[in-house]
Amino acid sequence: MLTVRPKVAELVFQLYGRSLHPELFVTHQSRRVKRGDYEAKIDITSAGHVVTWRYAGLTLTEVAAAANHPLPEKRRLMLRRFEGQQSECVECRGGVCYQVAFQLETVEPEIFWNFQQELADAGRQQGMVHRFDAGGRLALGALSYINVETRRRNLLVQAFHTFPRDHAIVKSQSMFQLP
């Protein structure tokens, strides 16, 4: 189990057709939601996040973590490195649809610090936010922000993870949609 935030270049985005043991992750914040026929658990972890979504006996687990994080390969439906901008759609049994768009963006330092401050401010108003301890010579640590929107037939999860050393921002938007 990793206990420190990995370098942004080491991050991968994965989707599983099963739940994963919570002991595999260092969780800093957690939230549960239930709406209609589905429920979800959203965690901010040391590397990124974990979303476990359940509906009618189907479980999907989305993970943003380091590539060397010891995760199983069994029932892994997707594995992608964070490079540029990507989107995927996975059709599941029973007509469930999972869609995700994610990107890695490196910006100028001033833009990075302004964006990180905006995320911190937004986290005080809504969503989930976790500020990590500063490492090395940096005055401010990384930040993770997750906003969750529930609808009767879908769950939307927007996640932002900052990496101060690289002035990088990882953004993802996932939709878990009922048939």
C-alpha positions in Angstrom: 0.0 0.0 0.0 1.3 3.4 -0.9 1.2 6.1 1.7 2.6 9.1 -0.2 1.2 10.8 -3.3 2.9 9.5 -6.4 4.4 11.6 -9.1 1.9 12.6 -11.7 3.7 10.7 -14.4 3.0 7.5 -12.5 -0.8 7.8 -12.4 -3.2 5.5 -14.1 -7.0 5.4 -14.4 -8.7 2.0 -14.0 -12.2 0.6 -14.0 -13.1 -2.7 -12.3 -16.3 -4.8 -12.6 -16.0 -5.6 -8.8 -15.3 -3.9 -5.5 -11.8 -3.6 -4.2 -10.7 -4.1 -0.6 -10.6 -0.7 1.2 -7.3 -1.8 2.9 -5.6 -1.3 -0.4 -5.9 2.5 -0.1 -5.0 5.2 2.3 -8.4 7.1 2.5 -8.4 10.8 3.6 -12.1 11.5 3.1 -15.1 9.4 2.3 -18.7 10.0 1.3 -21.6 7.7 0.7 -24.6 8.5 -1.5 -27.8 6.6 -2.3 -30.4 7.7 -4.8 -33.2 5.6 -6.2 -31.8 2.2 -7.2 -28.1 2.9 -6.9 -25.6 3.7 -4.2 -22.0 4.8 -4.3 -19.0 5.3 -2.0 -16.5 8.0 -3.0 -13.1 8.2 -1.4 -10.2 10.7 -1.7 -7.1 8.6 -1.4 -3.4 9.4 -1.2 -2.9 9.0 -5.0 -6.3 10.2 -6.3 -9.7 8.6 -5.7 -11.8 5.5 -5.6 -15.5 5.4 -6.6 -17.5 2.2 -5.9 -20.9 2.2 -7.5 -23.6 -0.5 -7.1 -26.8 -1.2 -8.9 -28.9 -4.4 -9.1 -26.1 -6.7 -8.3 -23.6 -4.9 -10.5 -20.5 -3.2 -9.0 -18.2 -0.8 -10.8 -15.1 0.6 -9.2 -13.2 3.5 -10.7 -9.6 4.1 -9.4 -7.1 6.9 -10.0 -3.9 5.6 -8.5 -0.2 5.0 -9.1 0.7 2.4 -11.8 2.8 0.5 -9.2 0.0 0.5 -6.6 -0.7 -3.2 -5.9 -4.2 -3.7 -7.4 -5.7 -6.9 -8.8 -6.0 -7.6 -12.5 -9.1 -9.8 -12.0 -12.2 -8.2 -13.6 -10.3 -5.1 -14.6 -12.3 -3.6 -17.5 -10.0 -0.6 -18.3 -6.5 0.6 -17.7 -5.2 3.9 -19.1 -2.3 6.2 -18.3 -3.0 9.8 -17.7 -1.7 11.3 -20.9 -3.3 14.2 -22.6 -7.1 14.0 -22.9 -9.0 10.8 -23.2 -12.6 9.5 -23.0 -14.0 6.0 -22.7 -17.4 4.4 -22.7 -18.1 0.9 -21.2 -21.4 -0.8 -21.7 -22.2 -3.2 -18.9 -24.8 -5.9 -18.4 -28.4 -4.8 -18.0 -27.9 -1.7 -20.1 -25.8 0.2 -17.5 -23.4 2.6 -19.2 -20.2 4.0 -17.7 -18.6 7.1 -19.4 -15.5 8.9 -18.4 -13.4 11.8 -19.7 -10.0 12.6 -18.1 -7.0 14.6 -18.8 -3.6 15.6 -17.5 -2.8 19.3 -17.9 0.5 21.0 -17.1 0.1 24.8 -16.6 2.2 27.9 -15.7 2.9 28.2 -12.0 0.7 31.3 -11.5 -2.3 29.6 -13.2 -1.6 26.4 -11.2 -1.6 28.2 -7.8 -4.7 30.3 -8.7 -6.6 27.1 -9.8 -5.6 25.3 -6.6 -6.9 28.2 -4.5 -10.2 28.1 -6.4 -10.5 24.4 -5.7 -9.9 25.0 -2.0 -12.5 27.7 -1.9 -15.0 25.6 -3.8 -14.4 22.7 -1.3 -15.6 24.9 1.5 -18.9 25.5 -0.3 -19.6 22.1 -1.7 -18.1 18.7 -2.6 -15.1 17.0 -0.8 -11.7 18.5 -0.5 -8.4 17.3 1.0 -5.2 19.4 1.3 -2.1 17.3 1.5 1.0 18.3 3.6 3.6 20.2 1.7 6.6 18.2 0.7 10.2 19.3 0.4 10.7 23.0 -0.4 7.1 23.7 -1.5 5.1 25.9 0.8 1.7 24.4 -0.1 0.8 20.7 -0.7 -1.3 19.0 -3.3 -5.0 19.2 -3.2 -7.8 16.8 -4.2 -11.4 18.0 -4.8 -14.4 15.9 -5.8 -17.9 17.1 -6.6 -20.7 14.6 -6.8 -24.1 15.2 -8.5 -26.8 12.6 -8.0 -29.8 12.2 -10.4 -32.5 9.6 -10.4 -30.9 7.7 -13.3 -27.2 8.7 -13.0 -24.3 9.7 -10.9 -21.8 12.3 -12.0 -18.4 12.5 -10.3 -16.0 15.3 -11.1 -12.5 15.0 -9.6 -9.5 17.3 -9.6 -6.1 16.3 -8.2 -3.2 18.8 -8.2 0.5 18.0 -8.2 2.5 21.1 -7.2 5.9 19.9 -8.0 4.9 19.5 -11.7 2.3 22.3 -11.8 0.0 19.6 -13.1 -3.7 19.1 -12.7 -5.5 15.8 -13.3 -9.2 16.2 -14.1 -11.8 13.5 -14.6 -15.6 13.4 -15.1 -17.4 10.1 -14.7 -21.0 9.2 -15.4 -22.6 6.0 -14.1 -25.9 5.7 -15.9 -28.8 3.4 -15.4 -30.6 1.8 -18.4 
